[in-house]
Amino acid sequence: MRLSMVAVACFVGLLSFTAAASAQDRSAPSGAPSIQAPNTTDSNVPDAKLDAVAAAVKTVFSVNNDYEQRIAGAPEEEKRRLITEGTQAVSKAVTDNGLSVAEYTAILEVAHNNPAVRDKILQRLK
């Protein structure tokens, strides 16, 4: 039961945190290659993507907790740098699991709105 509560809290928290990372991903230089998010508007998210999201959620949750603690204890002049560094670390955690930030965010949004997808990810987090 505790893991499910943690996972649900993670989904809620990550949606806001990954929004910043997604905005950074979209602001890539115009010459950078663009990676489009897959069509994830329904419950037909491929199992491989669900596996990758579950793995990324675990890593992102850890990175997020680490940076929240660092930011909370940092002097005011360091907080902006730590926020930027944390956003980059979250993006790296996602891409290290084989997803673009846009894919990750899109699948989390689907999971937020679709109980079937959410349950599939929660099962993988157990």
C-alpha atoms as one frame of an Amber mdcrd trajectory, in Angstrom:
protein
   0.000   0.000   0.000   2.802   2.430   0.843   4.436   1.950  -2.556   1.178
   2.794  -4.318   0.801   5.964  -2.249   4.390   6.911  -3.072   3.829   6.191
  -6.755   0.650   8.269  -6.876   2.373  11.131  -5.062   5.244  10.767  -7.493
   2.913  11.094 -10.491   1.338  14.239  -9.105   4.662  15.839  -8.217   6.395
  14.816 -11.400   3.781  16.320 -13.675   4.653  19.784 -12.421   8.413  19.149
 -12.258   8.582  17.613 -15.721   6.606  20.512 -17.168   9.674  22.680 -16.553
  11.949  20.064 -18.088   9.618  19.714 -21.051   9.631  23.464 -21.591  13.433
  23.362 -21.567  13.379  20.445 -24.035  11.158  22.443 -26.412  13.432  25.466
 -26.196  16.313  23.581 -27.825  18.188  25.504 -30.517  16.400  25.611 -33.855
  19.137  23.515 -35.486  18.693  20.719 -32.929  16.830  17.626 -34.090  13.249
  17.510 -32.920  11.931  14.337 -31.341   8.186  14.053 -31.483   6.257  12.400
 -28.685   4.413   9.265 -29.760   0.655   9.251 -30.026  -0.185   8.489 -26.416
  -3.728   9.781 -26.270  -5.259   6.446 -25.339  -4.461   3.283 -23.423  -2.400
   1.845 -26.308   0.957   2.946 -24.932   3.461   0.221 -25.880   4.688  -1.984
 -23.037   8.299  -0.995 -23.726   7.381   2.674 -23.209   5.510   1.844 -20.004
   8.577  -0.053 -18.757  10.783   2.921 -19.598   8.416   5.368 -17.876   8.309
   3.240 -14.725  12.102   3.045 -14.621  12.358   6.783 -15.267   9.782   7.578
 -12.567  11.933   5.802  -9.986  15.059   7.678 -11.047  13.308  11.034 -11.424
  11.704  10.632  -7.999  15.135  10.103  -6.460  16.695  13.030  -8.345  13.728
  15.246  -7.480  14.012  14.427  -3.768  17.758  15.066  -3.823  17.388  18.474
  -5.450  14.434  19.502  -3.296  16.636  18.933  -0.235  19.591  20.755  -1.795
  17.433  23.719  -2.795  15.747  23.919   0.609  19.112  24.113   2.372  20.873
  26.357  -0.141  21.571  30.051   0.233  19.242  32.220  -1.853  21.945  33.030
  -4.430  22.461  29.278  -5.143  18.807  28.291  -5.558  18.417  29.378  -9.188
  21.542  27.428 -10.211  20.321  24.348  -8.329  16.891  24.562  -9.964  18.501
  24.666 -13.405  20.878  21.848 -12.477  17.992  19.787 -11.069  15.917  20.281
 -14.203  18.844  19.104 -16.316  19.352  16.097 -14.010  15.676  15.144 -14.374
  15.924  15.437 -18.161  19.016  13.215 -18.121  17.266  10.673 -15.882  14.451
  10.468 -18.424  16.662  10.259 -21.510  18.926   7.690 -19.833  15.842   5.452
 -19.753  15.329   5.722 -23.513  12.638   8.395 -23.604  12.559  11.996 -24.671
  11.256  14.413 -22.079   8.279  15.040 -24.369   7.456  11.291 -24.507   7.826
  10.938 -20.745   5.609  13.941 -20.053   3.003  12.836 -22.597   2.791   9.329
 -21.121   2.536  10.706 -17.564  -0.280  12.981 -18.725  -2.059   9.993 -20.262
  -1.546   8.081 -16.998  -2.927  11.015 -15.043  -6.119  10.955 -17.145  -6.410
   7.249 -17.914  -6.751   4.789 -15.006  -5.804   1.807 -17.196  -2.451   3.335
 -18.162  -1.882   4.581 -14.614  -2.502   1.075 -13.247  -0.075  -0.461 -15.750
   2.662   1.921 -14.638   1.848   1.417 -10.952   2.139  -2.353 -11.430   5.615
  -1.864 -12.889   6.608   0.297  -9.907   5.878  -2.473  -7.422
